[in-house]
Amino acid sequence: MVPQKSSSYKIILLVVGIAVLAVGVVLFFIPPALFPDPANGFNILRSMRLGSGFNVLSAPDQSDISQNYDEFSVWWSPGQYLVPYFFNLAADINIGQAMAVTVALAQLCGLAGFYCFFKKIGFTPFISALSLVFIVCQLAFFVPYVFYNGGEVLLFAFQGWFLYGCFSFKKTGWKMVLFVLFSGWIGFFCKSSFIWMYVAGLFCLWVSTCSYRAGILEWVKKGLWTGVPAAVSLAAIYVFFLSKGQSPATISKGFKLSAEAFSFPLSTPVLSGFSLDDFFHGLMYNFGRPMFSHQWALVILIVLAILSLTLIYVLVRKVPNSNYRLIIMVFYFGAVLFFAIAYLRQLNISYEARHFRIIGLLMVPGMLYLVARLKRGYQVGFGVLCLGIAVYSVNYLVKGYDINQNRSAKGVSGISQINIDQSALNAVMKLDRENKNAIFVFISNEIGQEILHNRVINLSPIADDLKIDMDEYRYDGFSGPLYIVLPESYNGPKEKMIMKSFPGYTGFNLSMLSDNYVLYSTNRKR
């Protein structure tokens, strides 16, 4: 590696630290909105606060709405709601502010972890510090300041330190055993998808503790020091958590051979490392208006896969550090193998680059190391590219802050509610205070956080093609007042489909909560 000739990296670290801290302070006064997945986690927390067991979701039973059903949720790991809940209790702040504190601390912790890790595997402090600048420029870094994404930001806080630990042991011993054991639990607590990263990281740990000249017996002995505590850690996760219900890894639609099942994992170094998936509004899994047809998206994906393979090849060939080459190859090809199998089996895992963020993070220092050796013109071009990514990301942050501050509603939770306006939310909270045995129905699963005294049903939004599985929407029986809150755009077939979902009720009354939201209420049994 290039010797360090100055202490300019300290200035870079100081500027990055101050900037990230400042954004975190602003976030405390403009709390984020909620992504759907962590919103489901907070619905579990809501049930726990109302008396259900640990990690148990309690909700009205579809077969008899007067009763509740209880379900231990294994779909999402508990860290995404328990960490903010800790700050909620410890600092006596609302959940929105607690999410802000969680994001601010997790981002700082994650940057510190990756800086230490990059140095640990041989990069200079200057390259390591520049790597943090590149990471902060990415849209993935700014997303949790606008939408709390739960496990994503917690996993970022832990990943760097986990990888640092994987390359910190030169010999086996009880300290390494404890690291292997507890890192599995901590990582899973942050996000369940950590498991494949856990296996990949421990493989690197095993290889790094073995001498390449050692015999097979020595490799097996060293492997036991890693494999046994890892097996115990994974067994505990399965017995005490995963075995209690269904998860994305247990729901398969059958085997389906497709080009994207291979090309998407292969393309992720470029797709995730340069925020391209966000720029394209989701190349394969659209979260906005699609920019390309499926056919053109697949063509782009194949091109990006070729570019990504080329980038990985160059990194492995040109970066003179065996540990870095090891971790790049293990994590990249490990991710390709794991996700290609998952996509071929049609598991409930979306084609989103956020699942592969670790690949984009790992390639950063190696890529900057190579750029530092290019001619000045190429360096300027790369700098312009980074500046463009940064402008795109900051623009997203500014718009998000504006929406959360000026256009979202605020309730008792403190969360920025973007799927209801303030007038409608005030009316809903008033009804909640006036009733003790009512049921509120929403089509946005985060609004239920504002209901403190009554039960909540969260229905999936109905698409414009009106194609739904009625069994998923139908709730039989009768149980006191029913309040259905819908956007005014549901007027027509959609509202009729929602009301038909409650055959035990009749005589719905319509009232406008605001210009954009409508309340359908009844207390009459059919």
Secondary structure, 3 states (H helix, E strand, C coil): CCCCCCCHHHHHHHHHHHHHHHHHHHHHHCCCEECHHHHHHHHHHHHHHCCCCCCEEEEECCCCCCCEEEEECCCCCCHHHHHHHHHHHHCCCCHHHHHHHHHHHHHHHHHHHHHHHHHHCCCCHHHHHHHHHHHHHCHHHHHHHHEECCHHHHHHHHHHHHHHHHCCCCCCCHHHHHHHHHHHHHHHHHCCCHHHHHHHHHHHHHHHHCCCCCCHHHHHHHHHHHHHHHHHHHHHHHHHCHHHCCCCCCCECCCCCCHHHHHHHHHHHHHHHCCHHHHCCCCCCCCCCCCCCHHHHHHHHHHHHHHHHHHHHHHHHHCCCHHHHHHHHHHHHHHHHHHHHHHHCCECCCCCHHHHHHHHHHHHHHHHHHHCCCCHHHHHHHHHHHHHHHHHHHHHHHHHHHHHHHHCEECCCCCEECCCCHHHHHHHHHHHHHCCCCEEEECCCCHHHHCCCCEEEECCCCCCCCCCCHHHHCCCCCCCCEEEEEEHHHCCHHHHHHHHCCCCEECCEEEECCCCEEEEEECEEC
